[in-house]
Amino acid sequence: MTAQQRRLLLVWCALTFVYSPDQADAQFTDPHNYDNAPVGVNQLEFGYAFVHGNASIDASLAIGGANLNLNQGIIDFTHYFSLFDRVTWVGAAIPIARLAGSITGTNIEGATSAAGDSSYAFAMLLKGGPALSTADFENYEPTTTLGVSIAVTAPTGSYNADKILNLGSDRWSFKPEIALSYPFGPDQKWQLDTYVNAYFYTNNTSYRGREILRQEPLPGLEAHLSYSFSDSVWVSFDTRYAFRGTTFVDGIDQNNAQRNAILGSEMNVSIDSQHSLLFGIAKAIVHHNSPAVVGFSVKYDYVWGPGYK
């Protein structure tokens, strides 16, 4: 492998999951999300996820008695740049999905296909993330990073107030996050990523027709332990715990505070310096007043920018 190839492979490994929008597959933030990455580089990702459970594309709310299958495709774009000499990135994503199934105790059975709510993210590394060009990144040694981000989901998806099954949520959500990533062990093959975040929601003023849905914040804690078998393959064990998120309908407390624990695993495979694949699985093992979901995902990434031919 030439020095140029090694440099580009290192760039790819850093970029593989610096940004990934929240989907219905467990609300995870991906491992290695806050690794340092070179500036001036772009990433385009195409993903597919299948989720079975009692939630729509909005994974913060369970639908009582629902037995649903969600097939979701997603396209997202991310750009990396320098701000105050720190690596910074912005991203945008649009999901397109099909939701099908039934709800026990009702005559609701059917399917809907449309675009879901779009999402946008801004993030920066406050520690361990000097802004480096692709060429300078060749000599970068991974170190502990401290990062912050804000993700916003906009109510741009398909929503019909008279229907229970919707792919849009008809409300905004905001997710601030603080992250600490710590590589360790021989040759730093191990890495521990810990994230603290919370979802905040605006009201849905046309819930089930004319009702107003309000939801309290939904805090979450995440841990991701990953191991790199080589420069091109790593696997992770992922877990997330979320709580609170009580809902109110027309001001009436629904007494449905959540407790939600999810386990998952991901495998990342580099095809070459510009192309990669990621395979993931996740399952809710505790789902008190929260979505009981199980699913898998496949993602393909393409990276380009300075230093690539």
Order of alpha helices (4+ residues) and beta strands (2+ residues): alpha-beta-beta-beta-beta-beta-beta-beta-beta-beta-beta-beta-beta-beta-beta-beta-beta-beta
